[in-house]
Amino acid sequence: MFSSWYQGMPAGVEVCPIQPPGRENRLGEPPITRISRLVPLLHEALSPLLDLPFAFFGYSVGSLTAFELARRLRQQGPQPPEWLFVSGHPSPDLPQRRPPVSHLPPPEFWQAMRDHFDMDRVVLENEDLKELLYSPLRADYELVETYVYQEEPPFDFPLSVFGGAKDLETTEAELLAWGKHTTGRFRSRILEGNHLFIKTAREALVRDISQDLTPLLATGAMKP
């Protein structure tokens, strides 16, 4: 999903995707099902690499993960991000309005995907693909459904949020609610597409992120 992002980034910005267990080339590993377990593992793995200024981008459940990881870095170091980009997920303090699905066996799970979630029909109509994706998708929903928000002071660095105009998994109001989590600059952008706008509106998304990062490079806040 992120392999081509480097093409739209300004010089001096390196794109470093994070591959959690249970995904793509780690598909055979048990997926992590608790944000409270995932974030400490990410903190341990990434801390030695954070000796240069950096930004986080999170998509869907990755938004919760990036948000909590930024909080942990603010508390424990080595340093917080220069910018937090989140997308495709409601503000973490809001109550969940969708029915829980992570406990469902495959038939009921996929029916819920059809009835209540913005699931691609290509997946819903392919039995082999559903069998392959059931475990990591179910784990993603368990990450969200077991997440417990704790009140903390807002960040003092900028935060940008993105969403899809036809995304059934979040509303514009739920995206705008992210604004309470920073005292710094906040902006939101609604792009064309459904929950998969990260693919269909990739060029516009990468362009917006690049526009935010470019001034930081110019001022030396983010150095190559």
C-alpha positions in Angstrom: 0.0 0.0 0.0 2.8 2.4 0.8 5.5 1.2 -1.6 4.9 4.0 -4.1 4.6 6.9 -1.6 8.2 7.8 -2.0 7.5 9.1 -5.5 5.4 12.0 -4.1 7.4 12.9 -1.1 9.8 15.9 -1.0 13.5 15.3 -1.1 14.8 14.4 2.4 11.7 12.4 3.5 12.1 8.7 3.7 8.9 6.5 3.7 9.2 3.7 6.2 6.2 1.4 6.3 5.7 -0.7 9.5 4.7 -4.4 8.9 2.9 -5.9 11.9 2.5 -9.6 12.4 -0.3 -11.3 10.5 0.1 -9.1 7.4 1.5 -9.7 3.9 4.9 -11.3 4.3 4.2 -11.9 8.0 0.8 -13.5 7.3 1.8 -16.7 9.0 2.5 -15.0 12.3 -0.3 -14.6 14.9 -1.7 -11.1 14.7 -1.7 -8.8 17.7 -5.2 -8.0 19.0 -4.6 -5.4 21.7 -3.4 -1.8 21.1 -2.0 -1.9 24.7 0.4 -4.8 23.6 1.2 -3.4 20.1 2.3 0.0 21.2 5.0 -1.1 23.6 6.4 -3.5 21.0 6.5 -0.7 18.4 8.1 1.7 20.9 10.9 -0.9 21.6 11.5 -1.6 17.9 11.4 2.0 16.7 13.1 3.9 19.5 16.7 3.2 18.2 15.6 4.6 14.8 14.1 7.8 16.0 17.4 9.9 16.1 16.1 12.1 13.3 12.9 14.1 13.2 10.0 12.1 12.0 6.2 12.1 11.4 3.6 9.3 11.8 0.9 8.4 9.4 -1.8 6.0 10.5 -4.7 4.6 8.4 -7.8 3.1 10.0 -6.8 1.1 13.1 -3.3 2.4 12.4 -4.6 5.8 13.4 -5.3 4.6 16.9 -1.9 2.9 17.0 0.0 6.0 15.8 -1.9 8.2 18.3 -1.1 5.9 21.3 2.5 5.5 20.1 2.9 9.3 19.9 1.6 9.6 23.4 4.0 6.9 24.7 7.0 8.7 23.0 5.9 12.0 24.6 6.0 10.3 28.0 9.0 8.0 27.6 11.1 9.4 24.7 13.2 9.5 22.8 11.1 12.2 21.2 7.5 12.7 19.9 6.8 13.1 16.2 7.0 16.5 14.4 3.5 15.8 12.9 0.8 13.2 13.3 -1.3 12.2 10.3 -4.4 10.1 10.9 -7.0 8.8 8.4 -10.1 6.7 8.1 -10.9 6.4 11.8 -13.1 8.4 14.2 -11.4 10.4 17.0 -10.3 7.9 19.7 -12.4 9.4 22.5 -15.7 8.8 20.7 -17.9 5.8 21.5 -18.1 3.1 18.9 -21.3 3.2 16.9 -20.7 0.0 14.9 -21.7 -3.5 16.1 -18.8 -5.6 17.5 -17.7 -8.3 15.1 -14.4 -9.7 16.3 -16.1 -12.5 18.2 -18.0 -13.8 15.2 -17.2 -17.0 13.3 -16.5 -16.6 9.6 -20.1 -16.8 8.1 -21.5 -14.2 10.5 -18.4 -12.1 10.3 -18.6 -11.7 6.5 -22.3 -11.1 6.7 -21.6 -8.2 9.1 -19.0 -6.9 6.7 -21.7 -6.9 4.0 -24.4 -5.3 6.1 -22.5 -2.7 8.3 -19.0 -2.1 6.9 -17.5 -0.7 3.8 -16.1 -4.0 2.6 -14.9 -4.4 -1.0 -17.2 -6.7 -3.0 -14.1 -8.2 -4.6 -13.4 -9.7 -1.1 -17.0 -10.6 -0.3 -17.4 -12.6 -3.5 -14.1 -14.5 -3.3 -14.2 -17.5 -0.9 -10.4 -18.1 -1.1 -9.7 -14.4 -0.3 -12.1 -14.4 2.6 -10.4 -17.4 4.1 -7.0 -15.7 3.8 -8.2 -12.4 5.2 -10.5 -13.5 8.0 -7.8 -13.8 10.7 -6.0 -10.5 10.1 -9.3 -8.6 9.6 -10.9 -10.1 12.7 -7.7 -9.1 14.6 -8.0 -5.5 13.3 -11.5 -5.2 14.6 -10.5 -6.7 17.9 -7.8 -4.1 18.2 -10.5 -1.4 17.9 -13.2 -3.1 20.0 -10.9 -3.7 23.0 -9.3 -0.2 22.8 -9.9 1.9 26.0 -9.3 5.6 25.6 -7.6 7.4 28.5 -7.7 11.1 29.0 -4.4 12.9 28.6 -3.4 16.5 27.6 -3.5 17.2 23.9 -0.3 17.2 21.8 1.5 20.5 21.0 2.6 19.4 17.5 0.4 19.6 14.4 -2.2 17.0 13.5 -3.9 16.4 10.2 -6.8 14.0 9.5 -8.1 12.6 6.2 -11.2 10.7 5.3 -13.2 9.4 2.3 -16.3 11.2 1.2 -18.2 7.9 1.0 -16.5 6.1 3.9 -19.2 4.3 5.9 -16.8 3.7 8.8 -16.4 7.3 9.8 -18.2 10.6 9.4 -16.8 14.1 8.8 -17.9 15.1 12.3 -16.0 12.1 13.7 -12.9 13.1 11.8 -13.1 16.7 12.9 -13.3 15.6 16.5 -9.6 14.7 16.2 -8.9 18.4 16.5 -9.3 18.3 20.3 -6.1 16.2 20.6 -3.7 19.0 19.6 -3.1 22.6 20.6 -1.0 23.0 17.5 -2.1 23.3 13.9 -5.0 21.1 12.9 -6.5 20.5 9.5 -8.8 18.0 7.9 -9.3 16.9 4.3 -12.1 14.9 2.8 -11.0 13.0 -0.3 -13.0 11.2 -3.0 -13.7 7.6 -2.3 -14.9 5.2 0.3 -12.8 3.6 3.1 -10.2 2.7 0.5 -9.6 6.3 -0.4 -6.0 5.7 0.7 -5.7 3.8 -2.6 -8.1 5.5 -4.9 -7.1 9.1 -3.9 -3.4 8.2 -3.2 -1.9 11.1 -5.3 -4.1 13.7 -3.5 -3.3 12.2 -0.1 0.4 12.0 -0.6 0.4 15.6 -2.1 -1.3 17.0 1.0 1.1 15.2 3.4 4.0 16.5 1.4 2.7 20.0 1.5 2.6 19.8 5.3 6.1 18.3 5.6 7.9 20.6 3.1 7.9 23.7 5.4 9.4 21.6 8.2 12.3 20.6 5.9 12.7 24.3 4.9 13.0 25.4 8.5 15.3 22.5 9.5 12.8 20.9 11.8 13.1 17.8 9.6 16.6 17.3 8.3 17.5 14.7 5.5 
